[in-house]
Amino acid sequence: MDASNDDGDRSRLARVLAAAGLAIVAIASFRKGKRVTGTAAALGAAGVAYGATTESGAEIDVTSHEVAPDEGPVRVCAICGDPIRTGQARRPDENDDVAHETCLEAAN
């Protein structure tokens, strides 16, 4: 048994125990007449139990995916030749080529 499988089993066991605890809280709350608390605990138990039993086993590492800030086609200013970044003011010039607004104002 490798370490990653052991961690997954422990995590699943913890979620099953948490679901059981929430179910006990829900039953006790319903017996005391606290319907809102009982309903919230029952919904929480159902959600945690569902997540514990339907886990695909594949964990997603969010930190390993790096997104480049300028994905897609890079537009280049028709006047200065520098790339046009997202958020920079731009508009077409007289030849319908895209250029920075500052370059267009400086050219006029």
C-alpha positions in Angstrom: 0.0 0.0 0.0 1.6 3.3 -1.1 1.4 6.5 0.8 -1.0 8.3 -1.6 -3.5 5.5 -1.3 -3.2 5.5 2.5 -3.9 9.3 2.5 -7.0 8.8 0.4 -8.3 6.1 2.7 -7.8 8.3 5.7 -9.5 11.2 4.1 -12.4 9.1 3.1 -12.7 7.6 6.6 -12.6 11.2 8.1 -15.4 12.3 5.8 -17.5 9.2 6.6 -17.1 9.9 10.3 -18.0 13.5 9.8 -21.1 12.5 7.9 -22.1 10.1 10.7 -21.5 12.9 13.3 -23.7 15.3 11.3 -26.4 12.7 11.0 -26.4 12.2 14.8 -26.6 16.0 15.3 -29.5 16.1 12.8 -31.4 13.3 14.7 -30.8 15.0 18.0 -31.9 18.4 16.7 -35.1 16.9 15.2 -35.9 15.2 18.6 -35.5 18.5 20.4 -37.7 20.3 17.9 -35.0 22.4 16.3 -36.1 21.9 12.7 -33.8 24.4 11.1 -30.7 23.1 12.8 -31.7 19.5 12.1 -32.3 20.2 8.4 -29.0 22.0 8.1 -27.2 19.1 9.8 -29.0 16.5 7.6 -28.1 18.4 4.4 -24.5 18.7 5.5 -24.4 14.9 6.3 -25.9 14.1 3.0 -23.4 16.3 1.2 -20.3 15.0 3.0 -21.5 11.4 2.6 -22.0 11.9 -1.1 -18.6 13.4 -1.5 -17.0 10.5 0.4 -18.7 7.8 -1.6 -18.4 9.2 -5.1 -14.8 10.4 -5.0 -13.1 9.6 -8.3 -9.7 9.1 -6.7 -8.0 11.6 -9.0 -7.0 14.6 -7.1 -6.4 17.9 -9.0 -3.3 19.9 -8.1 -4.4 23.5 -8.7 -0.9 24.9 -8.1 0.7 22.9 -10.9 -1.2 24.5 -13.7 0.3 27.8 -14.8 -1.6 30.0 -17.1 0.2 32.4 -19.3 -1.2 35.9 -19.1 -1.2 36.4 -22.9 -2.7 33.2 -24.3 -4.1 33.3 -27.8 -3.1 35.5 -30.7 -0.7 38.3 -29.9 -1.7 41.6 -31.5 1.1 44.0 -32.5 0.7 47.7 -32.7 0.8 48.9 -36.3 2.8 52.0 -35.4 5.3 51.1 -32.7 5.5 47.3 -33.3 5.1 46.5 -29.5 2.6 43.8 -28.5 -0.8 45.0 -27.4 -1.5 43.6 -23.9 -4.9 43.0 -22.4 -6.4 46.1 -21.0 -4.4 48.5 -23.0 -6.3 51.2 -24.9 -6.4 50.4 -28.7 -8.3 51.3 -31.7 -8.0 50.9 -35.5 -6.0 53.4 -37.5 -6.9 54.8 -41.0 -5.8 51.5 -42.6 -7.9 49.4 -40.1 -4.8 48.1 -38.4 -4.9 47.9 -34.6 -2.7 50.4 -32.8 -2.2 51.8 -29.3 -4.3 54.9 -28.6 -1.2 56.7 -27.4 0.7 55.8 -30.6 -2.3 57.1 -32.7 -2.4 60.3 -30.7 1.4 60.8 -31.0 1.2 60.3 -34.7 -1.5 62.9 -35.2 
